[in-house]
Amino acid sequence: MSVAPAGVALTGNTPGPESKYRLAPNRNNQWPSRLQILTYVPPDDAVWETAIPAPASELVCHNDLAPWNLLVGDRWMFIDWDAAAPSTRLWDLAYSAQAFTLSDPSQDPSLAADDLSAFVDGYQPDDHMRRLLPDTVAERTAAMYNMLRASHDAGKEPWASMFTAGHGDHWSSADNYVRTHRNTWLEAL
């Protein structure tokens, strides 16, 4: 690892375009199971700053694995690690599953459920995690909306501006979508 002059930690550089907003794997391309797992043990006195606190601390997670943070090329790389902090596998998977497969409330829920199933299959969760996932997706989506709303009310940037620039409406609609079709997601998983 090297450190850039501005203090940004770099682990590598891969040229390539950002992924499309709705990049969803299919059953023949279960890319989450191909993610390189890195082992990192933080110091006991590490201080974490995260916009949305996780419900528990199993391991250090990216906390923003989403299409807008994925570069696609010869190597696929997640960028924007500023939200990395202790979290749980379920909380991180819920956000990623929602961001990659359930972000478009105009999509037919049965098609979104197929995308969700393929994405989650790639992660290979156990049955217990699969049963918890639809409700956790709803909790995580609501947490994103609530963070944006509270930041807007408090004038905390950049979230305050993002809330009024359309992110608030997006996450409100996404929250309604994931809650309305909870049983569809559960059946698909």
Secondary structure as the mmCIF struct_conf table of DSSP 4:
data_model
#
loop_
_struct_conf.conf_type_id
_struct_conf.id
_struct_conf.beg_label_comp_id
_struct_conf.beg_label_asym_id
_struct_conf.beg_label_seq_id
_struct_conf.end_label_comp_id
_struct_conf.end_label_asym_id
_struct_conf.end_label_seq_id
STRN STRN1 SER A 2 VAL A 3
TURN_TY1_P TURN_TY1_P1 PRO A 5 ALA A 6
BEND BEND1 GLY A 7 GLY A 7
STRN STRN2 ALA A 9 LEU A 10
HELX_LH_PP_P HELX_LH_PP_P1 PRO A 17 PRO A 17
STRN STRN3 GLU A 18 GLU A 18
HELX_LH_PP_P HELX_LH_PP_P2 SER A 19 LYS A 20
TURN_TY1_P TURN_TY1_P2 TYR A 21 ARG A 22
TURN_TY1_P TURN_TY1_P3 ARG A 27 ASN A 28
HELX_RH_3T_P HELX_RH_3T_P1 TRP A 31 ARG A 34
HELX_LH_PP_P HELX_LH_PP_P3 LEU A 35 THR A 39
TURN_TY1_P TURN_TY1_P4 ASP A 44 ASP A 45
BEND BEND2 ALA A 51 ILE A 52
BEND BEND3 PRO A 55 PRO A 55
BEND BEND4 GLU A 58 GLU A 58
STRN STRN4 LEU A 59 CYS A 61
BEND BEND5 ASN A 63 ASN A 63
BEND BEND6 ALA A 66 ALA A 66
HELX_RH_3T_P HELX_RH_3T_P2 PRO A 67 ASN A 69
STRN STRN5 LEU A 70 LEU A 71
BEND BEND7 GLY A 73 ARG A 75
STRN STRN6 MET A 77 PHE A 78
HELX_RH_3T_P HELX_RH_3T_P3 TRP A 81 ALA A 83
STRN STRN7 ALA A 85 SER A 87
HELX_RH_AL_P HELX_RH_AL_P1 ARG A 89 THR A 101
BEND BEND8 LEU A 102 LEU A 102
TURN_TY1_P TURN_TY1_P5 PRO A 105 SER A 106
BEND BEND9 GLN A 107 GLN A 107
HELX_RH_AL_P HELX_RH_AL_P2 PRO A 109 TYR A 123
HELX_RH_AL_P HELX_RH_AL_P3 ASP A 127 ALA A 154
TURN_TY1_P TURN_TY1_P6 GLY A 155 GLY A 155
TURN_TY1_P TURN_TY1_P7 GLU A 157 PRO A 158
HELX_RH_AL_P HELX_RH_AL_P4 TRP A 159 MET A 162
HELX_RH_PI_P HELX_RH_PI_P1 PHE A 163 HIS A 167
HELX_RH_AL_P HELX_RH_AL_P5 GLY A 168 THR A 180
TURN_TY1_P TURN_TY1_P8 HIS A 181 HIS A 181
HELX_RH_AL_P HELX_RH_AL_P6 ARG A 182 ALA A 188
#
